Amino acid sequence: MQYVIGVDLGGTKTAAGVVGADGSVLFMDQTPTRNRDGGEAILDATAALVASLRGRAAAEGIEVSAIGMGSAGVIDAAAGTVISATDAILGWSGTDIRTGLGARTGLQVSVVNDVHAHALGEAWLGAAAGTDSSLMVAFGTGVGGSFVVNGHPLLGHRFVGGHVGHFASPYAYHDGTALDCSCGHVGHVEAIASGPAIHASYLRFGGSAEVPDTRAVFDLARTGDATALKAIGTGAGAAGQAVGGMVNILDPEVVVVSGGLADAGELWWGAMERALRQELLAPLADVPVLRATLGNTAAIAGAASLVLN
Ligand SMILES: [Zn+2]
């Protein structure tokens, strides 16, 4: 059986594993992403992680043949380069991953954006396994997504496809003023529906400044706190409305919802799914809305699938 290494490079950590052609993930390890040190240092650390996994595999008689990588940022999947990245990873923009990691490891390298890798993993082995098309949307620190058709994510002409957090939401207003979005524009879905946005809503709605983060807002909501419930309901409603609109446009076989908020329990999920279904055109009424199942291994497996077969 063929084995490759799947890498999931995020803003704070880089995780990787040895993945078999049957989808088995044999070894996993992670290292901090050297997000203040620039592209070459990040490639050095990634190559060291790959070497360590390769060594463990070799000890079991397993040879790896290539590297598939999902990376934060806008990724030119054809060239294997980083078109742009936020300041969360300084110096990552402009990095030639394919050449740099290829030279360090002697292996063929394929790269795609990490959210697309995540969706590919769920489409291959997770909640969307066996489907012809799936829309995955992740609600966490940010909001991102990917539309996968027959095993291929829709990357877009300029590789920007999948930025599903950045279109107008009627929820993303306060006192008639559109909320600032991380992308530099205003009034977008991410500005009201991300995890941090729920904490920000709680504070805007008059919640206590002593409540430090989104997790604490959820804890408070479970005690019946009206302001916390309103903040979560607003974020979940915005999330569901946004996904419902996308389902009307794309008509995926299934919808997969992922990210920290999807794992936060019925409080968020129930409000999200109600708002989602409210948007749907009649023939879409029975579209399955599924929670992602693979967790941390989704992007590793999805990235590996780029270079398997
Ligand atoms: Zn935006």
Boltz pocket constraint, residues with backbone or C-beta under 6 A from the ligand:
constraints:
  - pocket:
      binder: B
      contacts: [[A, 165], [A, 166], [A, 167], [A, 181], [A, 182], [A, 183], [A, 184], [A, 185], [A, 186], [A, 188], [A, 190]]
      max_distance: 6.0
